[in-house]
Amino acid sequence: MINTVGSFAEATPALLDALGYAGVGAIVIADRGHGFERWYANEPAAALLGYSLDELQKLSPIDMIVPEQRSLVAQLSEGFRQGKPIPPMLEFTSLHKDGSYVAVELAMGHYTIEGGIAYVMVMRDIGANQSSQLSLLEADRIGLVGALSAGFAHEINNPLTSVLLNLRSLRKHLTASLPTPSRPQAMRCLDDITVGAERIANNVRALQTLATRSETKCLDLAAVVSAALRLVAPTIEPRAHVIRQIFPVRPVTGEESRVGQAVLAMMLFSSSGFDSESPHTKNRVIVAVEERNNQVLVEVSDNGRDLTTEEARRAFDPFFRSPARGAGVGVGLGVARSVAATLGGEVTLAPREGGGAVITMRLPPAAT
């Protein structure tokens, strides 16, 4: 991430020109608190939105964003100027010259300027078919699904075993032509089959939601967290006792798959904070959903090992992997921060009083 001034900042246009020669869109936007200024743009960035470079230069930077997201951009930028962490990746919807919407991923860098911040952004159309180029969020999604696969296979096998056993039992009762004394037992078998099949369907549906892009809409965050807990339970519960403190909250606006990925990253990072030698009965992971200070919160805390200085400093860096927290699950918190920031919220990591860590995601409630 660019976070320096001086000679490196002066070299930035040359570096971005090199990206332009490679066909990669890049722009530099300055924010001093009184509107955005475009300091640089290259031809691939203009072409992404259907403009020539000369046409793009005449366009205000904020006009590149769809109207419904402009207030969010201003809110995020104000928070960054006040010292909030700037995530390495954001996603916005840009306005094409022909009036259509373009989903754009921005790889973010920044450096300090007098009176504000200059953002260096590399742009990519995430709606285009670019399977050979994974974004940071897409790569962390692969890590999330991989971390869950073993536990999910276990979760599938248990109900399937129940289904098979009950089918055998049901076959025996059907062979006997269902005499009256056997009917209650046969119905219990059928009920077990139904419960097992529904359990499979719910888990598969939750995994499909996690892995598939969806539209932005009003979300019940309590329901999203509950679905994530169903998926992650086989991975967490062998390590720690999970305590749920999930309360009804106001809806938030977001993409269900993205928010679900952020919550899963928080849970997996927290559950990795326990020593393998520590007794399972003493380990605790508390997952809470509540409203606080006019924000909707998801908070995941644990009583595992304390955060190291390096973990506290770099846990949100893309692909950072500590030998302690995050070890064995391949998941960092960068995906969670990027998702929350795109929605106008934030994710923080702090030591827990008494030992362990607290990860908090704060999101604004949806406008009524």
C-alpha positions as CSV (number, residue, x, y, z in Angstrom):
1,M,0.0,0.0,0.0
2,I,1.3,3.5,-0.8
3,N,1.5,5.5,2.4
4,T,4.5,7.8,1.8
5,V,5.2,11.2,0.5
6,G,8.1,12.7,-1.4
7,S,10.0,11.0,-4.2
8,F,7.8,7.9,-4.3
9,A,4.6,10.0,-4.6
10,E,6.3,12.0,-7.4
11,A,7.0,8.7,-9.2
12,T,3.3,7.6,-8.9
13,P,2.2,8.9,-12.4
14,A,5.0,7.0,-14.1
15,L,4.1,3.8,-12.3
16,L,0.4,4.3,-13.3
17,D,1.4,5.0,-16.9
18,A,3.1,1.6,-16.9
19,L,-0.1,0.0,-15.8
20,G,-1.9,1.9,-18.6
21,Y,0.5,0.4,-21.2
22,A,-0.4,-3.0,-19.8
23,G,-4.1,-2.3,-20.3
24,V,-4.9,-1.8,-16.5
25,G,-7.2,1.0,-15.5
26,A,-5.8,3.4,-12.8
27,I,-6.8,6.7,-11.4
28,V,-5.5,9.1,-8.6
29,I,-8.2,11.0,-6.7
30,A,-7.3,13.7,-4.1
31,D,-9.6,14.6,-1.2
32,R,-8.9,17.7,0.9
33,G,-12.4,17.8,2.5
34,H,-14.1,20.0,-0.1
35,G,-14.8,17.6,-2.9
36,F,-12.8,15.2,-5.0
37,E,-10.1,16.2,-7.5
38,R,-8.9,13.9,-10.2
39,W,-5.1,14.1,-10.4
40,Y,-4.6,11.3,-12.9
41,A,-6.4,8.8,-15.1
42,N,-5.3,6.6,-17.9
43,E,-7.0,5.4,-21.1
44,P,-8.0,1.9,-19.8
45,A,-9.8,3.5,-16.8
46,A,-11.7,5.8,-19.2
47,A,-12.5,2.9,-21.6
48,L,-13.9,0.9,-18.7
49,L,-16.7,3.5,-18.4
50,G,-17.1,4.0,-22.1
51,Y,-15.3,7.4,-22.3
52,S,-12.3,8.7,-24.1
53,L,-9.6,10.0,-21.8
54,D,-10.4,13.6,-22.7
55,E,-14.1,13.0,-22.0
56,L,-13.3,11.5,-18.6
57,Q,-11.1,14.4,-17.6
58,K,-14.2,16.7,-18.0
59,L,-16.3,14.5,-15.7
60,S,-16.3,15.1,-12.0
61,P,-14.9,12.1,-10.0
62,I,-18.1,11.8,-8.0
63,D,-20.2,11.6,-11.2
64,M,-18.4,8.3,-12.0
65,I,-20.4,6.7,-9.1
66,V,-24.1,5.8,-9.4
67,P,-26.2,8.4,-7.6
68,E,-27.4,6.1,-4.8
69,Q,-23.8,5.4,-3.7
70,R,-22.5,9.0,-3.8
71,S,-23.4,9.8,-0.2
72,L,-21.7,6.6,1.0
73,V,-18.5,7.5,-0.9
74,A,-18.5,10.9,0.8
75,Q,-19.2,9.3,4.2
76,L,-16.3,6.8,3.7
77,S,-13.9,9.5,2.6
78,E,-14.7,11.7,5.7
79,G,-14.0,8.7,7.9
80,F,-10.7,8.0,6.2
81,R,-9.6,11.7,6.7
82,Q,-10.5,11.3,10.4
83,G,-8.1,8.4,10.7
84,K,-10.3,5.3,10.0
85,P,-8.4,2.5,8.4
86,I,-8.5,2.4,4.6
87,P,-9.1,-1.1,3.3
88,P,-7.0,-2.5,0.5
89,M,-10.1,-3.2,-1.6
90,L,-13.5,-1.6,-2.2
91,E,-16.3,-2.3,-4.6
92,F,-18.6,0.3,-6.1
93,T,-21.0,0.6,-8.9
94,S,-19.9,3.1,-11.6
95,L,-22.0,4.9,-14.2
96,H,-21.2,4.0,-17.8
97,K,-21.4,6.6,-20.5
98,D,-24.4,4.9,-22.0
99,G,-26.2,5.0,-18.6
100,S,-25.7,1.4,-17.7
101,Y,-24.2,0.3,-14.4
102,V,-20.7,-1.2,-14.1
103,A,-19.6,-3.1,-11.0
104,V,-16.0,-2.0,-10.3
105,E,-13.4,-3.3,-7.9
106,L,-10.9,-0.8,-6.7
107,A,-7.5,-1.9,-5.3
108,M,-6.7,0.9,-3.0
109,G,-3.5,2.7,-2.1
110,H,-3.0,6.1,-0.5
111,Y,-0.6,8.7,0.6
112,T,-0.8,11.8,2.7
113,I,-1.0,15.2,1.0
114,E,-1.3,18.7,2.5
115,G,-4.8,19.0,4.0
116,G,-6.0,15.5,3.0
117,I,-5.4,12.2,1.3
118,A,-4.6,11.1,-2.3
119,Y,-6.1,7.7,-3.3
120,V,-4.3,5.6,-5.9
121,M,-6.8,3.1,-7.3
122,V,-6.4,0.3,-9.8
123,M,-9.8,-0.5,-11.4
124,R,-11.3,-3.8,-12.6
125,D,-14.7,-4.6,-14.0
126,I,-15.8,-7.5,-11.8
127,G,-18.8,-8.1,-14.1
128,A,-16.5,-9.1,-16.9
129,N,-15.3,-12.6,-17.5
130,Q,-11.8,-12.5,-16.1
131,S,-11.5,-16.0,-14.5
132,S,-7.7,-15.9,-14.7
133,Q,-7.6,-12.8,-12.4
134,L,-8.8,-13.3,-8.9
135,S,-9.5,-10.3,-6.7
136,L,-8.5,-10.2,-3.1
137,L,-12.1,-10.8,-2.0
138,E,-12.5,-13.7,-4.5
139,A,-9.2,-15.3,-3.3
140,D,-10.2,-15.0,0.3
141,R,-13.6,-16.6,-0.6
142,I,-11.7,-19.6,-1.8
143,G,-9.9,-19.7,1.5
144,L,-13.2,-19.6,3.4
145,V,-14.8,-22.4,1.4
146,G,-11.6,-24.5,1.7
147,A,-11.6,-24.0,5.5
148,L,-15.2,-25.1,5.7
149,S,-15.1,-28.0,3.4
150,A,-14.0,-30.7,5.9
151,G,-16.5,-29.6,8.5
152,F,-19.2,-29.4,5.9
153,A,-18.5,-32.9,4.6
154,H,-18.9,-34.1,8.2
155,E,-22.2,-32.2,8.5
156,I,-23.5,-33.8,5.3
157,N,-22.5,-37.4,6.3
158,N,-24.3,-37.3,9.7
159,P,-27.8,-36.6,8.3
160,L,-27.2,-38.9,5.3
161,T,-26.3,-41.8,7.6
162,S,-29.5,-41.1,9.5
163,V,-31.5,-41.2,6.3
164,L,-30.0,-44.5,5.2
165,L,-30.6,-46.2,8.5
166,N,-34.2,-45.0,8.7
167,L,-34.9,-46.1,5.1
168,R,-33.8,-49.6,6.0
169,S,-36.0,-49.6,9.0
170,L,-38.9,-48.2,7.0
171,R,-38.5,-50.9,4.4
172,K,-38.9,-53.6,7.1
173,H,-42.1,-52.1,8.3
174,L,-43.5,-51.7,4.8
175,T,-42.7,-55.3,4.1
176,A,-44.9,-56.2,7.1
177,S,-47.8,-54.3,5.4
178,L,-47.9,-51.7,8.2
179,P,-50.1,-53.4,10.9
180,T,-51.6,-50.9,13.3
181,P,-49.1,-51.4,16.1
182,S,-46.2,-50.5,13.7
183,R,-47.6,-47.3,12.3
184,P,-46.4,-44.9,15.0
185,Q,-42.8,-46.3,14.6
186,A,-43.0,-46.0,10.8
187,M,-44.1,-42.4,11.1
188,R,-41.2,-41.6,13.4
189,C,-38.9,-43.0,10.8
190,L,-40.5,-40.8,8.2
191,D,-40.1,-37.8,10.4
192,D,-36.4,-38.6,10.9
193,I,-35.9,-38.8,7.2
194,T,-37.6,-35.4,6.7
195,V,-35.5,-33.7,9.4
196,G,-32.3,-35.1,7.9
197,A,-33.2,-34.1,4.4
198,E,-34.1,-30.6,5.5
199,R,-30.8,-30.3,7.3
200,I,-29.0,-31.2,4.2
201,A,-31.0,-28.7,2.1
202,N,-30.4,-25.9,4.6
203,N,-26.7,-26.4,4.7
204,V,-26.4,-26.7,0.9
205,R,-28.5,-23.5,0.5
206,A,-26.2,-21.7,3.0
207,L,-23.1,-22.7,1.1
208,Q,-24.6,-21.7,-2.2
209,T,-25.4,-18.3,-0.8
210,L,-21.8,-18.0,0.5
211,A,-20.3,-18.9,-2.9
212,T,-22.6,-17.1,-5.3
213,R,-22.8,-13.3,-5.9
214,S,-26.3,-11.9,-5.2
215,E,-28.0,-8.6,-5.5
216,T,-27.8,-5.8,-2.9
217,K,-30.9,-5.7,-0.7
218,C,-32.1,-5.2,2.8
219,L,-30.7,-8.1,5.0
220,D,-31.7,-9.5,8.3
221,L,-28.2,-9.6,9.9
222,A,-29.4,-12.0,12.6
223,A,-30.5,-14.5,10.0
224,V,-27.2,-14.1,8.0
225,V,-25.2,-14.8,11.2
226,S,-27.3,-17.7,12.1
227,A,-26.8,-19.3,8.7
228,A,-23.1,-18.7,8.9
229,L,-23.0,-20.4,12.4
230,R,-24.7,-23.5,10.9
231,L,-21.9,-23.8,8.3
232,V,-19.0,-23.0,10.6
233,A,-20.2,-25.1,13.6
234,P,-18.4,-28.3,12.6
235,T,-15.2,-26.4,12.4
236,I,-15.6,-24.3,15.6
237,E,-17.4,-26.7,18.0
238,P,-14.5,-29.3,18.3
239,R,-12.3,-26.4,19.5
240,A,-14.7,-24.3,21.7
241,H,-18.2,-24.0,23.1
242,V,-20.1,-21.5,21.0
243,I,-22.4,-19.1,22.9
244,R,-25.0,-17.3,20.8
245,Q,-26.3,-13.9,21.8
246,I,-28.4,-13.0,18.7
247,F,-31.1,-10.4,19.0
248,P,-33.5,-9.0,16.5
249,V,-32.0,-5.9,14.8
250,R,-32.9,-3.4,12.1
251,P,-32.2,-4.5,8.5
252,V,-28.9,-3.5,6.9
253,T,-28.3,-3.0,3.2
254,G,-25.8,-5.3,1.5
255,E,-25.1,-8.4,-0.6
256,E,-25.9,-11.5,1.4
257,S,-23.0,-13.6,0.1
258,R,-20.4,-10.8,0.9
259,V,-21.7,-10.1,4.3
260,G,-21.8,-13.9,5.0
261,Q,-18.2,-14.1,3.9
262,A,-17.2,-11.3,6.3
263,V,-19.0,-13.0,9.2
264,L,-17.4,-16.3,8.5
265,A,-13.9,-14.8,8.3
266,M,-14.5,-13.3,11.8
267,M,-15.7,-16.6,13.3
268,L,-12.8,-18.6,11.8
269,F,-10.2,-16.1,12.9
270,S,-11.6,-16.1,16.4
271,S,-11.8,-19.9,16.6
272,S,-8.2,-20.3,15.6
273,G,-7.0,-18.6,18.8
274,F,-7.0,-21.7,21.0
275,D,-4.0,-23.9,21.7
276,S,-4.6,-27.5,20.8
277,E,-3.6,-28.6,24.3
278,S,-6.2,-26.4,26.0
279,P,-9.3,-28.2,27.3
280,H,-12.3,-27.8,25.0
281,T,-14.6,-27.3,27.9
282,K,-12.8,-24.1,28.9
283,N,-12.8,-22.5,25.5
284,R,-15.5,-20.0,24.6
285,V,-16.5,-18.2,21.4
286,I,-19.3,-15.7,21.8
287,V,-21.2,-14.6,18.7
288,A,-23.4,-11.6,19.3
289,V,-25.8,-9.6,17.1
290,E,-27.2,-6.4,18.6
291,E,-27.8,-2.7,18.1
292,R,-25.5,-0.1,19.7
293,N,-25.2,3.6,19.2
294,N,-27.5,3.5,16.2
295,Q,-25.4,0.9,14.5
296,V,-26.0,-2.8,13.9
297,L,-23.2,-4.9,15.3
298,V,-21.8,-8.4,14.9
299,E,-19.3,-9.1,17.6
300,V,-17.2,-12.3,17.8
301,S,-15.1,-12.7,20.9
302,D,-13.1,-15.6,22.4
303,N,-11.0,-16.4,25.5
304,G,-8.1,-17.9,23.5
305,R,-4.5,-16.8,23.3
306,D,-3.7,-13.1,23.4
307,L,-3.1,-11.2,20.2
308,T,0.6,-10.7,19.3
309,T,1.8,-7.2,18.4
310,E,2.2,-8.4,14.8
311,E,-1.3,-9.8,14.6
312,A,-2.9,-6.7,16.0
313,R,-1.0,-4.6,13.5
314,R,-1.3,-6.7,10.4
315,A,-4.4,-8.9,10.8
316,F,-6.3,-6.9,8.2
317,D,-3.5,-7.0,5.6
318,P,-4.5,-9.1,2.5
319,F,-3.3,-12.6,2.9
320,F,-1.6,-12.1,6.2
321,R,-1.1,-15.4,7.9
322,S,0.0,-15.6,11.5
323,P,1.6,-18.8,12.9
324,A,-1.0,-18.6,15.7
325,R,-4.3,-16.9,14.9
326,G,-5.5,-17.8,11.4
327,A,-3.1,-20.8,11.3
328,G,-4.7,-23.9,9.8
329,V,-7.7,-22.0,8.4
330,G,-6.1,-19.8,5.7
331,V,-8.3,-16.9,6.4
332,G,-7.5,-13.3,7.4
333,L,-9.7,-10.4,8.3
334,G,-9.0,-8.3,5.2
335,V,-12.1,-9.6,3.5
336,A,-14.3,-8.6,6.5
337,R,-12.9,-5.1,6.6
338,S,-13.3,-4.6,2.8
339,V,-16.9,-5.8,2.8
340,A,-17.9,-3.6,5.8
341,A,-16.2,-0.5,4.4
342,T,-18.0,-0.9,1.1
343,L,-21.3,-0.8,3.1
344,G,-20.3,2.3,5.1
345,G,-19.2,0.3,8.2
346,E,-16.0,-0.9,9.7
347,V,-14.4,-3.9,11.4
348,T,-12.1,-3.6,14.3
349,L,-9.9,-6.1,16.2
350,A,-9.0,-5.5,19.9
351,P,-7.7,-7.6,22.9
352,R,-10.4,-9.0,25.1
353,E,-10.3,-8.2,28.8
354,G,-9.1,-11.3,30.5
355,G,-7.4,-12.7,27.4
356,G,-8.4,-13.5,23.9
357,A,-9.7,-11.1,21.2
358,V,-12.8,-9.2,20.1
359,I,-13.7,-8.7,16.5
360,T,-16.5,-6.2,15.9
361,M,-18.3,-5.4,12.6
362,R,-20.4,-2.2,12.7
363,L,-22.8,-1.5,9.9
364,P,-25.3,1.3,9.4
365,P,-29.0,0.3,9.4
366,A,-30.8,0.5,6.1
367,A,-32.6,3.7,5.4
368,T,-36.3,3.4,6.0
